[in-house]
Amino acid sequence: MAVALFEGVELLDVSGPAEVLATATRLLAADARPGYAVTMVAASPDPVVTSNGVRLLPDTTFAELTGHWDTFVVPGALQHGGRLPDAVVDTDVVDWLAARAGDAGRVAAVCAGARTVALAGLLDGRRATTHWAVAAALAAHHPEVEVDPDPIFIRSGDVWTSAGVTAGMDLALALVEADHGRALALEVARWLVMYVKRPGGQSQFSVALSMQRPERDDVAALPGWIAENLTGDLSVAALAARARLSERHFARVFAEQVGSTPGAFIEAARLEGARRLLEEGRDPLPAVARACGFGSVETLHRAFRRRLGVTPAQYRERFRTSLA
């Protein structure tokens, strides 16, 4: 497995997956089974300074790397400065990947590394994810890529992409599972004290993080209040009265400030509450529906089907934590 390095690379994008693979290798060795050999590769043999100043020493260079490899890992980095960061693009990595991708069984992009993989032409016609902060930019620069900013990771054929930073460890666990089975992946997660091995379809951020932060005082407190009062009267009339605005004016201001209509935000908040109950508890579906303000199991089912593509029961089966 070859991991590309470049100046300013996010250290955890490199060390997180490497630690998962090293742990898997140790566990495999106990049964005399072959594990993973990780090779760090860069444009030159000189030490690479990562995003937090830690230096990494490449094992070899792009020009010297030959032969077939099971996996090329492309970590990322974020360039800060404006309202939202942008993905750092290293042209040496792009050129190497474009020329050598055919020599790898699969390519795995971590975080903003998806931008590099897209520039190398490997994401055309594929579904992909990346760090939520640069997902819109990836979609704008590469309309041929179906960008989904929500999942932890996505597999599209022989190309894998992950969400931001720590999600690279979830991606590495998924690679381990694909290679050696679920039991080993879960054992690796236990050794690394990871809270849970998160499947790819689980959301990388909450409703509160995904929405804009309101700047107006009359709207700023409403998203948090809605999340804490899912069973209350959340009609536009009630929320407008709480904000001391007319209904029409409230609906417009809320959409401008939050980036979502009141109805869409309320459904998303209720859905997030239901997901949390399904992940952490054993309450029957009617109780979950009532507790989150859906009113009926049928309404709960429709929301899950429309937004997540699964039923509540399927979601619980896939994402329920070991504590539950």
C-alpha positions in Angstrom: 0.0 0.0 0.0 1.5 3.3 -1.1 0.6 6.6 0.6 1.3 9.8 -1.2 2.9 12.6 0.7 3.2 16.3 -0.1 4.1 19.5 1.7 1.3 20.5 4.2 -0.5 17.2 4.1 -2.9 16.6 7.0 -1.0 14.4 9.4 -4.0 12.5 10.6 -5.0 11.7 7.0 -1.7 9.7 6.8 -1.2 8.4 10.4 -4.9 7.5 11.0 -5.2 5.0 8.2 -1.6 3.8 8.7 -2.4 3.0 12.4 -5.5 1.0 11.4 -3.5 -1.0 8.9 -0.6 -1.6 11.3 -3.1 -2.8 14.0 -4.7 -5.2 11.4 -1.2 -6.5 10.5 -0.4 -7.2 14.1 -3.6 -9.1 14.6 -3.2 -11.0 11.3 0.4 -12.0 12.3 -1.0 -13.8 15.4 -2.6 -16.3 12.9 0.4 -16.3 10.6 -1.5 -14.4 8.0 0.1 -11.7 5.8 -0.8 -8.1 6.6 -0.2 -4.7 5.1 3.1 -3.1 4.2 2.8 0.7 4.0 5.2 2.7 1.9 5.3 6.5 2.0 6.0 8.0 -1.4 6.7 11.7 -2.3 8.1 13.8 -5.1 11.6 13.8 -3.5 13.3 11.8 -0.7 13.4 14.9 1.5 11.4 15.1 4.7 7.8 16.3 4.2 6.4 18.9 6.6 2.8 18.1 7.5 0.0 20.5 8.4 1.0 20.6 12.1 4.7 20.8 11.6 5.6 17.1 12.1 8.0 15.9 9.5 7.6 12.6 7.7 10.4 10.8 5.8 9.3 9.2 2.5 10.4 5.7 1.8 10.7 6.3 -1.9 9.8 8.8 -4.7 7.1 8.8 -7.3 9.8 8.2 -10.0 11.3 5.2 -8.2 8.0 3.5 -7.3 7.5 0.6 -9.7 5.3 -2.5 -10.0 1.7 -3.2 -9.0 0.3 -2.1 -5.7 -2.9 -3.2 -4.0 -3.8 0.3 -2.9 -2.8 3.9 -3.5 -3.9 6.2 -0.7 -4.2 9.9 -1.4 -4.5 12.0 1.8 -5.6 15.6 1.7 -5.1 19.0 3.2 -7.2 22.1 3.7 -6.1 25.6 2.8 -7.7 28.2 5.1 -8.2 31.8 4.4 -11.7 32.6 3.3 -15.1 31.9 4.8 -14.6 28.2 4.0 -11.3 26.4 3.3 -10.3 25.0 0.0 -8.5 21.7 -0.9 -4.8 21.8 -1.3 -3.7 20.4 -4.6 -0.2 19.1 -5.2 0.5 18.8 -8.9 3.2 16.2 -8.4 0.6 13.9 -6.7 -2.0 14.6 -9.5 0.5 13.8 -12.2 1.8 10.6 -10.5 -1.8 9.4 -9.8 -3.0 10.1 -13.4 0.0 8.2 -14.8 0.1 5.3 -12.3 -3.5 4.7 -11.1 -3.7 1.6 -13.4 -0.9 0.0 -11.4 -3.1 -0.1 -8.3 -5.9 -2.5 -7.4 -7.8 0.4 -5.8 -7.4 4.1 -5.0 -8.5 5.5 -1.6 -8.8 9.3 -1.1 -8.9 10.6 2.4 -10.7 13.9 3.2 -9.8 16.7 0.7 -7.7 14.2 -1.2 -10.8 13.6 -3.3 -10.0 16.8 -5.2 -6.6 15.3 -6.2 -8.2 12.1 -7.3 -10.8 14.1 -9.3 -8.1 16.1 -11.1 -6.4 12.9 -12.0 -9.6 11.9 -13.8 -10.5 9.0 -11.6 -13.8 10.2 -10.3 -15.5 11.0 -13.6 -19.0 9.4 -13.5 -18.6 8.2 -10.0 -20.2 9.0 -6.7 -17.8 10.5 -4.1 -17.6 12.2 -0.8 -15.0 14.5 0.9 -14.7 16.9 3.8 -18.0 18.8 4.2 -16.3 22.1 4.0 -14.9 21.5 0.5 -17.7 19.4 -0.9 -19.4 22.3 -2.7 -16.1 23.3 -4.3 -15.5 19.7 -5.5 -18.9 19.6 -7.1 -18.4 23.0 -8.7 -15.0 22.3 -10.1 -15.9 18.7 -11.2 -19.6 18.6 -12.3 -18.9 15.1 -13.8 -18.5 13.8 -10.2 -21.6 13.0 -8.2 -20.6 14.6 -4.9 -22.4 13.5 -1.8 -21.2 15.5 1.3 -23.0 13.4 3.9 -21.5 9.8 4.1 -18.5 8.8 6.1 -17.1 7.0 3.1 -18.2 5.9 -0.4 -17.0 3.0 -2.5 -17.5 3.4 -6.2 -15.9 0.4 -7.9 -12.2 0.5 -7.3 -12.2 4.1 -6.0 -12.9 4.9 -2.4 -13.4 8.3 -0.9 -13.9 9.4 2.7 -15.1 12.4 4.7 -12.9 14.7 6.7 -9.8 13.7 8.7 -10.8 11.0 11.3 -13.1 9.5 8.7 -10.0 8.2 7.0 -9.8 5.6 9.8 -13.3 4.5 9.1 -12.3 4.2 5.4 -9.2 2.1 6.4 -11.4 -0.1 8.6 -13.7 -0.7 5.6 -10.6 -1.6 3.5 -9.7 -4.1 6.2 -13.2 -5.5 6.2 -13.1 -5.9 2.4 -9.8 -7.7 2.5 -10.2 -9.8 5.6 -13.8 -9.8 6.8 -15.9 -7.9 9.4 -14.6 -9.8 12.4 -11.1 -8.5 11.9 -12.3 -4.9 11.2 -14.2 -4.9 14.5 -11.3 -6.3 16.4 -9.1 -3.5 15.0 -11.7 -1.0 16.1 -11.7 -2.4 19.6 -7.9 -2.3 19.9 -7.9 1.4 18.7 -10.8 2.2 21.1 -12.8 3.6 18.3 -16.4 4.2 19.5 -17.9 2.2 16.7 -17.0 1.0 13.3 -19.2 3.4 11.3 -20.6 2.0 8.0 -20.2 4.3 5.0 -23.8 5.5 4.8 -23.8 7.1 8.3 -23.9 10.9 8.2 -20.6 12.7 8.9 -22.2 15.7 10.5 -25.3 16.7 12.5 -28.2 18.9 11.3 -26.7 21.7 13.5 -23.4 21.5 11.7 -24.8 21.2 8.2 -26.9 24.4 8.4 -25.8 28.0 8.3 -25.4 29.8 11.6 -28.1 32.5 11.8 -26.9 36.0 12.4 -30.2 37.6 13.3 -31.0 37.4 17.0 -34.7 36.7 16.4 -33.8 33.5 14.5 -30.5 32.5 16.0 -31.9 30.5 19.0 -34.6 28.7 17.0 -32.6 25.8 15.5 -31.5 24.7 19.0 -34.9 25.2 20.4 -36.5 23.1 17.7 -34.0 20.3 18.3 -35.0 20.3 22.0 -38.7 20.5 21.4 -39.3 17.9 18.6 -42.8 17.0 20.0 -44.0 20.6 20.4 -45.9 22.8 18.1 -43.4 23.5 15.3 -45.8 25.0 12.8 -44.7 28.1 10.9 -47.3 30.1 12.8 -46.0 29.0 16.2 -42.3 29.6 15.2 -43.2 32.9 13.7 -44.9 34.0 16.9 -41.9 32.9 18.9 -39.6 35.0 16.7 -42.2 37.9 16.8 -42.4 38.0 13.0 -45.3 37.6 10.5 -45.5 34.1 9.1 -44.6 35.1 5.6 -41.6 37.2 6.8 -40.5 34.5 9.2 -40.4 31.8 6.5 -38.3 34.0 4.2 -35.9 35.1 7.0 -35.5 31.6 8.3 -34.6 30.2 4.9 -32.1 33.1 4.3 -30.5 32.7 7.8 -30.5 28.9 8.2 -30.2 27.8 4.5 -33.3 25.6 4.7 -37.0 26.1 4.8 -38.6 25.6 8.3 -40.3 22.4 7.2 -37.2 20.9 5.8 -35.1 21.8 8.9 -37.8 20.4 11.3 -37.9 17.1 9.4 -34.1 16.9 9.4 -34.0 17.6 13.1 -36.7 15.0 13.9 -34.9 12.5 11.7 -31.6 13.1 13.5 -33.4 12.6 16.8 -34.9 9.3 15.6 -31.5 8.2 14.3 -30.0 8.8 17.7 -32.7 6.8 19.4 -32.4 3.9 17.0 -28.6 3.9 17.4 -28.5 4.0 21.2 -31.7 2.4 22.4 -34.2 -0.4 22.0 -37.5 1.6 22.0 -40.1 0.2 19.5 -40.7 2.2 16.4 -44.0 3.7 17.6 -42.2 5.1 20.6 -39.4 6.5 18.5 -41.9 8.2 16.2 -43.7 9.8 19.1 -40.6 10.9 20.9 -39.3 12.7 17.8 -42.6 14.3 16.7 -43.3 12.2 13.7 -46.6 11.1 15.1 -46.8 7.8 13.4 -44.6 5.0 12.2 -45.8 5.6 8.7 -44.5 9.2 8.8 -41.2 8.0 10.3 -40.9 5.4 7.5 -41.5 8.0 4.8 -38.9 10.4 6.2 -36.3 7.6 6.4 -37.0 6.3 2.9 -37.0 9.8 1.4 -33.8 11.1 3.1 -31.7 8.0 3.8 -33.0 5.3 1.4 -33.6 2.8 4.2 -36.3 1.9 6.7 -36.0 2.7 10.4 -35.5 -1.0 11.1 -32.8 -1.3 8.5 -31.0 1.7 9.9 -31.2 0.3 13.5 -29.7 -3.0 12.3 -26.8 -1.3 10.5 -25.9 1.4 13.0 -26.9 0.4 16.5 -23.9 0.7 18.8 -22.6 -2.1 21.0 -23.8 -0.1 24.1 -27.4 -0.4 22.8 
